[in-house]
Amino acid sequence: MEILGWIGGVCLAICAFPQAIKVFKEKNADGTSHAMLWLWMFGEVFTLTYVVFEKFSYPLLINYSLNIIFVSVIFYYKYLYGKTRKTKL
């Protein structure tokens, strides 16, 4: 069962990677829904908190930690990149 947990955790952790790479390369996340992005972030943070304090598991810890990194990249390009770029020009 531990192997299945690791496989599932890795698959879920890397499923957001292609989207984060696409957004990073294009420097644009305009096609990303605001609601989906905020719900994704809150879901990842709350679930990571639960995993850390109640149900510690390395596969889940890796999954939620990596997803928070990936969603943070998308957040940056959705909400901050354009604003910081305009102020530098």
N, CA, C and O atoms as a Tinker XYZ file with bonds, in Angstrom:
   356  protein
     1  N      0.822000   -1.195000    0.000000    73     2
     2  CA     0.000000    0.000000    0.000000    64     1     3
     3  C      0.867000    1.261000    0.000000    63     2     4     5
     4  O      0.498000    2.277000   -0.588000    81     3
     5  N      2.013000    1.184000    0.661000    73     3     6
     6  CA     2.903000    2.351000    0.701000    64     5     7
     7  C      3.368000    2.733000   -0.702000    63     6     8     9
     8  O      3.461000    3.916000   -1.028000    81     7
     9  N      3.658000    1.733000   -1.526000    73     7    10
    10  CA     4.090000    2.002000   -2.908000    64     9    11
    11  C      2.972000    2.678000   -3.688000    63    10    12    13
    12  O      3.224000    3.611000   -4.449000    81    11
    13  N      1.749000    2.221000   -3.507000    73    11    14
    14  CA     0.618000    2.856000   -4.187000    64    13    15
    15  C      0.465000    4.311000   -3.730000    63    14    16    17
    16  O      0.164000    5.192000   -4.536000    81    15
    17  N      0.672000    4.552000   -2.450000    73    15    18
    18  CA     0.611000    5.924000   -1.937000    64    17    19
    19  C      1.667000    6.808000   -2.572000    63    18    20    21
    20  O      1.391000    7.949000   -2.944000    81    19
    21  N      2.873000    6.283000   -2.695000    73    19    22
    22  CA     3.952000    7.054000   -3.313000    64    21    23
    23  C      3.659000    7.323000   -4.786000    63    22    24    25
    24  O      3.851000    8.442000   -5.262000    81    23
    25  N      3.198000    6.312000   -5.506000    73    23    26
    26  CA     2.889000    6.488000   -6.933000    64    25    27
    27  C      1.787000    7.530000   -7.100000    63    26    28    29
    28  O      1.897000    8.422000   -7.942000    81    27
    29  N      0.732000    7.422000   -6.306000    73    27    30
    30  CA    -0.355000    8.398000   -6.380000    64    29    31
    31  C      0.099000    9.785000   -6.012000    63    30    32    33
    32  O     -0.272000   10.753000   -6.675000    81    31
    33  N      0.906000    9.906000   -4.956000    73    31    34
    34  CA     1.414000   11.206000   -4.540000    64    33    35
    35  C      2.272000   11.862000   -5.603000    63    34    36    37
    36  O      2.153000   13.062000   -5.851000    81    35
    37  N      3.130000   11.083000   -6.229000    73    35    38
    38  CA     3.996000   11.620000   -7.284000    64    37    39
    39  C      3.165000   12.038000   -8.493000    63    38    40    41
    40  O      3.387000   13.110000   -9.056000    81    39
    41  N      2.210000   11.200000   -8.895000    73    39    42
    42  CA     1.367000   11.545000  -10.045000    64    41    43
    43  C      0.587000   12.833000   -9.795000    63    42    44    45
    44  O      0.527000   13.705000  -10.662000    81    43
    45  N     -0.006000   12.949000   -8.616000    73    43    46
    46  CA    -0.759000   14.163000   -8.296000    64    45    47
    47  C      0.153000   15.377000   -8.163000    63    46    48    49
    48  O     -0.237000   16.490000   -8.514000    81    47
    49  N      1.353000   15.169000   -7.663000    73    47    50
    50  CA     2.286000   16.276000   -7.495000    64    49    51
    51  C      2.746000   16.825000   -8.834000    63    50    52    53
    52  O      2.908000   18.036000   -8.981000    81    51
    53  N      2.954000   15.971000   -9.794000    73    51    54
    54  CA     3.489000   16.449000  -11.076000    64    53    55
    55  C      2.407000   16.798000  -12.087000    63    54    56    57
    56  O      2.722000   17.312000  -13.160000    81    55
    57  N      1.136000   16.534000  -11.777000    73    55    58
    58  CA     0.095000   16.840000  -12.766000    64    57    59
    59  C     -0.033000   18.343000  -13.012000    63    58    60    61
    60  O     -0.465000   18.740000  -14.094000    81    59
    61  N      0.322000   19.181000  -12.061000    73    59    62
    62  CA     0.254000   20.625000  -12.249000    64    61    63
    63  C      1.522000   21.177000  -12.903000    63    62    64    65
    64  O      1.539000   22.325000  -13.348000    81    63
    65  N      2.561000   20.384000  -12.963000    73    63    66
    66  CA     3.836000   20.830000  -13.515000    64    65    67
    67  C      3.720000   21.332000  -14.956000    63    66    68    69
    68  O      4.250000   22.401000  -15.260000    81    67
    69  N      3.042000   20.597000  -15.865000    73    67    70
    70  CA     2.946000   21.111000  -17.243000    64    69    71
    71  C      2.264000   22.478000  -17.338000    63    70    72    73
    72  O      2.665000   23.317000  -18.144000    81    71
    73  N      1.237000   22.703000  -16.519000    73    71    74
    74  CA     0.560000   24.002000  -16.542000    64    73    75
    75  C      1.479000   25.112000  -16.030000    63    74    76    77
    76  O      1.522000   26.200000  -16.602000    81    75
    77  N      2.207000   24.835000  -14.957000    73    75    78
    78  CA     3.140000   25.832000  -14.418000    64    77    79
    79  C      4.237000   26.155000  -15.433000    63    78    80    81
    80  O      4.620000   27.316000  -15.580000    81    79
    81  N      4.739000   25.152000  -16.124000    73    79    82
    82  CA     5.777000   25.372000  -17.155000    64    81    83
    83  C      5.207000   26.194000  -18.310000    63    82    84    85
    84  O      5.862000   27.114000  -18.798000    81    83
    85  N      3.993000   25.868000  -18.749000    73    83    86
    86  CA     3.358000   26.605000  -19.845000    64    85    87
    87  C      3.189000   28.081000  -19.469000    63    86    88    89
    88  O      3.513000   28.969000  -20.259000    81    87
    89  N      2.687000   28.332000  -18.277000    73    87    90
    90  CA     2.489000   29.709000  -17.807000    64    89    91
    91  C      3.830000   30.424000  -17.696000    63    90    92    93
    92  O      3.941000   31.588000  -18.079000    81    91
    93  N      4.846000   29.746000  -17.180000    73    91    94
    94  CA     6.177000   30.339000  -17.035000    64    93    95
    95  C      6.768000   30.706000  -18.396000    63    94    96    97
    96  O      7.308000   31.800000  -18.562000    81    95
    97  N      6.670000   29.805000  -19.363000    73    95    98
    98  CA     7.234000   30.067000  -20.696000    64    97    99
    99  C      6.500000   31.199000  -21.410000    63    98   100   101
   100  O      7.115000   32.048000  -22.055000    81    99
   101  N      5.174000   31.195000  -21.284000    73    99   102
   102  CA     4.374000   32.208000  -21.971000    64   101   103
   103  C      4.296000   33.528000  -21.194000    63   102   104   105
   104  O      3.878000   34.553000  -21.733000    81   103
   105  N      4.708000   33.488000  -19.912000    73   103   106
   106  CA     4.624000   34.657000  -19.029000    64   105   107
   107  C      3.193000   35.204000  -18.995000    63   106   108   109
   108  O      2.974000   36.415000  -18.971000    81   107
   109  N      2.224000   34.278000  -18.993000    73   107   110
   110  CA     0.835000   34.670000  -19.073000    64   109   111
   111  C     -0.050000   33.561000  -18.513000    63   110   112   113
   112  O      0.092000   32.396000  -18.885000    81   111
   113  N     -0.960000   33.930000  -17.620000    73   111   114
   114  CA    -1.923000   32.968000  -17.065000    64   113   115
   115  C     -3.339000   33.482000  -17.243000    63   114   116   117
   116  O     -4.225000   33.145000  -16.458000    81   115
   117  N     -3.562000   34.297000  -18.271000    73   115   118
   118  CA    -4.878000   34.903000  -18.479000    64   117   119
   119  C     -5.983000   33.876000  -18.681000    63   118   120   121
   120  O     -7.127000   34.141000  -18.313000    81   119
   121  N     -5.687000   32.735000  -19.242000    73   119   122
   122  CA    -6.699000   31.716000  -19.492000    64   121   123
   123  C     -7.090000   30.923000  -18.259000    63   122   124   125
   124  O     -7.989000   30.084000  -18.322000    81   123
   125  N     -6.437000   31.174000  -17.152000    73   123   126
   126  CA    -6.707000   30.439000  -15.923000    64   125   127
   127  C     -7.840000   31.117000  -15.161000    63   126   128   129
   128  O     -7.815000   32.328000  -14.943000    81   127
   129  N     -8.821000   30.338000  -14.764000    73   127   130
   130  CA    -9.972000   30.855000  -14.034000    64   129   131
   131  C     -9.558000   31.350000  -12.647000    63   130   132   133
   132  O     -8.801000   30.684000  -11.942000    81   131
   133  N    -10.060000   32.518000  -12.265000    73   131   134
   134  CA    -9.779000   33.071000  -10.931000    64   133   135
   135  C    -10.300000   32.131000   -9.845000    63   134   136   137
   136  O     -9.589000   31.822000   -8.889000    81   135
   137  N    -11.544000   31.680000   -9.998000    73   135   138
   138  CA   -12.158000   30.818000   -8.981000    64   137   139
   139  C    -11.377000   29.511000   -8.835000    63   138   140   141
   140  O    -11.107000   29.072000   -7.717000    81   139
   141  N    -11.020000   28.898000   -9.943000    73   139   142
   142  CA   -10.278000   27.639000   -9.883000    64   141   143
   143  C     -8.937000   27.835000   -9.202000    63   142   144   145
   144  O     -8.522000   27.006000   -8.392000    81   143
   145  N     -8.263000   28.916000   -9.522000    73   143   146
   146  CA    -6.948000   29.175000   -8.963000    64   145   147
   147  C     -7.007000   29.396000   -7.451000    63   146   148   149
   148  O     -6.191000   28.842000   -6.715000    81   147
   149  N     -7.963000   30.197000   -6.981000    73   147   150
   150  CA    -8.095000   30.448000   -5.542000    64   149   151
   151  C     -8.539000   29.195000   -4.788000    63   150   152   153
   152  O     -8.024000   28.910000   -3.706000    81   151
   153  N     -9.488000   28.449000   -5.350000    73   151   154
   154  CA    -9.933000   27.215000   -4.697000    64   153   155
   155  C     -8.807000   26.189000   -4.644000    63   154   156   157
   156  O     -8.651000   25.476000   -3.653000    81   155
   157  N     -8.028000   26.121000   -5.716000    73   155   158
   158  CA    -6.892000   25.195000   -5.762000    64   157   159
   159  C     -5.898000   25.551000   -4.663000    63   158   160   161
   160  O     -5.446000   24.678000   -3.922000    81   159
   161  N     -5.557000   26.836000   -4.556000    73   159   162
   162  CA    -4.582000   27.254000   -3.546000    64   161   163
   163  C     -5.093000   26.989000   -2.129000    63   162   164   165
   164  O     -4.375000   26.413000   -1.311000    81   163
   165  N     -6.317000   27.402000   -1.834000    73   163   166
   166  CA    -6.870000   27.161000   -0.497000    64   165   167
   167  C     -6.939000   25.663000   -0.200000    63   166   168   169
   168  O     -6.599000   25.231000    0.901000    81   167
   169  N     -7.374000   24.881000   -1.169000    73   167   170
   170  CA    -7.448000   23.434000   -0.974000    64   169   171
   171  C     -6.089000   22.826000   -0.669000    63   170   172   173
   172  O     -5.969000   21.982000    0.218000    81   171
   173  N     -5.075000   23.245000   -1.393000    73   171   174
   174  CA    -3.725000   22.715000   -1.169000    64   173   175
   175  C     -3.195000   23.128000    0.204000    63   174   176   177
   176  O     -2.642000   22.299000    0.926000    81   175
   177  N     -3.357000   24.387000    0.566000    73   175   178
   178  CA    -2.837000   24.880000    1.854000    64   177   179
   179  C     -3.556000   24.213000    3.020000    63   178   180   181
   180  O     -2.912000   23.751000    3.962000    81   179
   181  N     -4.881000   24.159000    2.965000    73   179   182
   182  CA    -5.636000   23.544000    4.066000    64   181   183
   183  C     -5.325000   22.053000    4.191000    63   182   184   185
   184  O     -5.169000   21.537000    5.298000    81   183
   185  N     -5.238000   21.371000    3.058000    73   183   186
   186  CA    -4.958000   19.941000    3.117000    64   185   187
   187  C     -3.531000   19.676000    3.573000    63   186   188   189
   188  O     -3.290000   18.722000    4.313000    81   187
   189  N     -2.581000   20.502000    3.146000    73   187   190
   190  CA    -1.209000   20.346000    3.622000    64   189   191
   191  C     -1.149000   20.546000    5.133000    63   190   192   193
   192  O     -0.455000   19.808000    5.832000    81   191
   193  N     -1.863000   21.525000    5.627000    73   191   194
   194  CA    -1.906000   21.750000    7.078000    64   193   195
   195  C     -2.451000   20.523000    7.795000    63   194   196   197
   196  O     -1.915000   20.116000    8.825000    81   195
   197  N     -3.498000   19.939000    7.265000    73   195   198
   198  CA    -4.069000   18.721000    7.845000    64   197   199
   199  C     -3.057000   17.579000    7.833000    63   198   200   201
   200  O     -2.892000   16.866000    8.823000    81   199
   201  N     -2.391000   17.421000    6.706000    73   199   202
   202  CA    -1.412000   16.329000    6.582000    64   201   203
   203  C     -0.271000   16.505000    7.584000    63   202   204   205
   204  O      0.169000   15.535000    8.200000    81   203
   205  N      0.198000   17.716000    7.744000    73   203   206
   206  CA     1.318000   17.971000    8.652000    64   205   207
   207  C      0.933000   17.705000   10.105000    63   206   208   209
   208  O      1.707000   17.111000   10.855000    81   207
   209  N     -0.254000   18.141000   10.500000    73   207   210
   210  CA    -0.620000   18.057000   11.914000    64   209   211
   211  C     -1.445000   16.830000   12.310000    63   210   212   213
   212  O     -1.462000   16.460000   13.484000    81   211
   213  N     -2.122000   16.200000   11.364000    73   211   214
   214  CA    -3.019000   15.106000   11.729000    64   213   215
   215  C     -2.667000   13.760000   11.090000    63   214   216   217
   216  O     -2.765000   12.730000   11.756000    81   215
   217  N     -2.275000   13.743000    9.868000    73   215   218
   218  CA    -2.133000   12.493000    9.131000    64   217   219
   219  C     -0.818000   12.517000    8.360000    63   218   220   221
   220  O     -0.810000   12.427000    7.132000    81   219
   221  N      0.277000   12.635000    9.076000    73   219   222
   222  CA     1.582000   12.796000    8.425000    64   221   223
   223  C      1.886000   11.622000    7.511000    63   222   224   225
   224  O      1.846000   10.462000    7.921000    81   223
   225  N      2.187000   11.950000    6.270000    73   223   226
   226  CA     2.515000   10.949000    5.257000    64   225   227
   227  C      3.419000   11.620000    4.224000    63   226   228   229
   228  O      3.056000   12.649000    3.653000    81   227
   229  N      4.586000   11.042000    3.987000    73   227   230
   230  CA     5.519000   11.651000    3.033000    64   229   231
   231  C      4.942000   11.794000    1.628000    63   230   232   233
   232  O      5.126000   12.846000    1.015000    81   231
   233  N      4.244000   10.778000    1.082000    73   231   234
   234  CA     3.683000   10.977000   -0.260000    64   233   235
   235  C      2.721000   12.165000   -0.323000    63   234   236   237
   236  O      2.757000   12.941000   -1.278000    81   235
   237  N      1.872000   12.307000    0.679000    73   235   238
   238  CA     0.933000   13.431000    0.690000    64   237   239
   239  C      1.656000   14.746000    0.925000    63   238   240   241
   240  O      1.311000   15.759000    0.317000    81   239
   241  N      2.637000   14.744000    1.785000    73   239   242
   242  CA     3.414000   15.946000    2.060000    64   241   243
   243  C      4.097000   16.448000    0.785000    63   242   244   245
   244  O      4.070000   17.643000    0.491000    81   243
   245  N      4.700000   15.540000    0.042000    73   243   246
   246  CA     5.359000   15.906000   -1.217000    64   245   247
   247  C      4.336000   16.417000   -2.222000    63   246   248   249
   248  O      4.557000   17.432000   -2.883000    81   247
   249  N      3.223000   15.710000   -2.334000    73   247   250
   250  CA     2.177000   16.103000   -3.280000    64   249   251
   251  C      1.710000   17.528000   -3.030000    63   250   252   253
   252  O      1.743000   18.357000   -3.940000    81   251
   253  N      1.280000   17.821000   -1.824000    73   251   254
   254  CA     0.712000   19.137000   -1.546000    64   253   255
   255  C      1.766000   20.235000   -1.559000    63   254   256   257
   256  O      1.475000   21.359000   -1.967000    81   255
   257  N      2.963000   19.938000   -1.130000    73   255   258
   258  CA     4.036000   20.937000   -1.161000    64   257   259
   259  C      4.382000   21.325000   -2.589000    63   258   260   261
   260  O      4.499000   22.511000   -2.898000    81   259
   261  N      4.545000   20.338000   -3.462000    73   259   262
   262  CA     4.862000   20.644000   -4.860000    64   261   263
   263  C      3.726000   21.392000   -5.539000    63   262   264   265
   264  O      3.962000   22.324000   -6.308000    81   263
   265  N      2.496000   20.984000   -5.256000    73   263   266
   266  CA     1.368000   21.683000   -5.870000    64   265   267
   267  C      1.276000   23.128000   -5.413000    63   266   268   269
   268  O      0.879000   23.992000   -6.195000    81   267
   269  N      1.630000   23.411000   -4.176000    73   267   270
   270  CA     1.641000   24.798000   -3.717000    64   269   271
   271  C      2.700000   25.599000   -4.479000    63   270   272   273
   272  O      2.478000   26.765000   -4.807000    81   271
   273  N      3.827000   24.990000   -4.754000    73   271   274
   274  CA     4.861000   25.658000   -5.555000    64   273   275
   275  C      4.341000   25.944000   -6.960000    63   274   276   277
   276  O      4.490000   27.053000   -7.473000    81   275
   277  N      3.725000   24.925000   -7.583000    73   275   278
   278  CA     3.232000   25.096000   -8.956000    64   277   279
   279  C      2.115000   26.134000   -9.034000    63   278   280   281
   280  O      2.104000   26.965000   -9.943000    81   279
   281  N      1.182000   26.093000   -8.096000    73   279   282
   282  CA     0.086000   27.062000   -8.125000    64   281   283
   283  C      0.612000   28.459000   -7.805000    63   282   284   285
   284  O      0.044000   29.449000   -8.268000    81   283
   285  N      1.671000   28.554000   -7.032000    73   283   286
   286  CA     2.279000   29.859000   -6.748000    64   285   287
   287  C      2.877000   30.472000   -8.010000    63   286   288   289
   288  O      2.795000   31.685000   -8.205000    81   287
   289  N      3.471000   29.656000   -8.860000    73   287   290
   290  CA     3.997000   30.145000  -10.143000    64   289   291
   291  C      2.850000   30.711000  -10.977000    63   290   292   293
   292  O      2.968000   31.790000  -11.557000    81   291
   293  N      1.749000   29.978000  -11.032000    73   291   294
   294  CA     0.600000   30.434000  -11.813000    64   293   295
   295  C      0.017000   31.705000  -11.198000    63   294   296   297
   296  O     -0.343000   32.631000  -11.925000    81   295
   297  N     -0.080000   31.761000   -9.874000    73   295   298
   298  CA    -0.542000   32.968000   -9.184000    64   297   299
   299  C      0.330000   34.163000   -9.560000    63   298   300   301
   300  O     -0.189000   35.238000   -9.862000    81   299
   301  N      1.626000   33.985000   -9.545000    73   299   302
   302  CA     2.541000   35.080000   -9.863000    64   301   303
   303  C      2.238000   35.654000  -11.242000    63   302   304   305
   304  O      2.124000   36.869000  -11.404000    81   303
   305  N      2.110000   34.775000  -12.232000    73   303   306
   306  CA     1.879000   35.260000  -13.589000    64   305   307
   307  C      0.447000   35.741000  -13.800000    63   306   308   309
   308  O      0.188000   36.543000  -14.697000    81   307
   309  N     -0.460000   35.269000  -12.999000    73   307   310
   310  CA    -1.857000   35.713000  -13.117000    64   309   311
   311  C     -2.055000   37.087000  -12.481000    63   310   312   313
   312  O     -2.750000   37.933000  -13.044000    81   311
   313  N     -1.455000   37.316000  -11.318000    73   311   314
   314  CA    -1.770000   38.517000  -10.548000    64   313   315
   315  C     -0.622000   39.509000  -10.391000    63   314   316   317
   316  O     -0.884000   40.698000  -10.210000    81   315
   317  N      0.614000   39.085000  -10.449000    73   315   318
   318  CA     1.723000   39.996000  -10.133000    64   317   319
   319  C      2.616000   40.345000  -11.309000    63   318   320   321
   320  O      3.098000   41.475000  -11.384000    81   319
   321  N      2.855000   39.433000  -12.221000    73   319   322
   322  CA     3.840000   39.651000  -13.279000    64   321   323
   323  C      3.534000   40.896000  -14.100000    63   322   324   325
   324  O      4.424000   41.718000  -14.316000    81   323
   325  N      2.320000   41.051000  -14.554000    73   323   326
   326  CA     1.956000   42.206000  -15.361000    64   325   327
   327  C      2.095000   43.519000  -14.602000    63   326   328   329
   328  O      2.526000   44.525000  -15.165000    81   327
   329  N      1.734000   43.508000  -13.333000    73   327   330
   330  CA     1.810000   44.717000  -12.506000    64   329   331
   331  C      3.248000   45.104000  -12.236000    63   330   332   333
   332  O      3.591000   46.283000  -12.321000    81   331
   333  N      4.103000   44.136000  -11.911000    73   331   334
   334  CA     5.499000   44.466000  -11.631000    64   333   335
   335  C      6.205000   44.876000  -12.898000    63   334   336   337
   336  O      7.108000   45.712000  -12.863000    81   335
   337  N      5.818000   44.312000  -13.996000    73   335   338
   338  CA     6.448000   44.642000  -15.269000    64   337   339
   339  C      6.077000   46.056000  -15.709000    63   338   340   341
   340  O      6.922000   46.784000  -16.230000    81   339
   341  N      4.818000   46.450000  -15.504000    73   339   342
   342  CA     4.375000   47.794000  -15.880000    64   341   343
   343  C      5.056000   48.872000  -15.048000    63   342   344   345
   344  O      5.352000   49.956000  -15.549000    81   343
   345  N      5.304000   48.570000  -13.773000    73   343   346
   346  CA     5.933000   49.583000  -12.919000    64   345   347
   347  C      7.406000   49.766000  -13.254000    63   346   348   349
   348  O      7.966000   50.828000  -12.981000    81   347
   349  N      8.043000   48.765000  -13.836000    73   347   350
   350  CA     9.456000   48.871000  -14.201000    64   349   351
   351  C      9.654000   49.612000  -15.521000    63   350   352   353
   352  O     10.748000   50.110000  -15.787000    81   351
   353  N      8.619000   49.691000  -16.346000    73   351   354
   354  CA     8.759000   50.334000  -17.649000    64   353   355
   355  C      8.741000   51.807000  -17.576000    63   354   356
   356  O      8.850000   52.477000  -18.603000    81   355
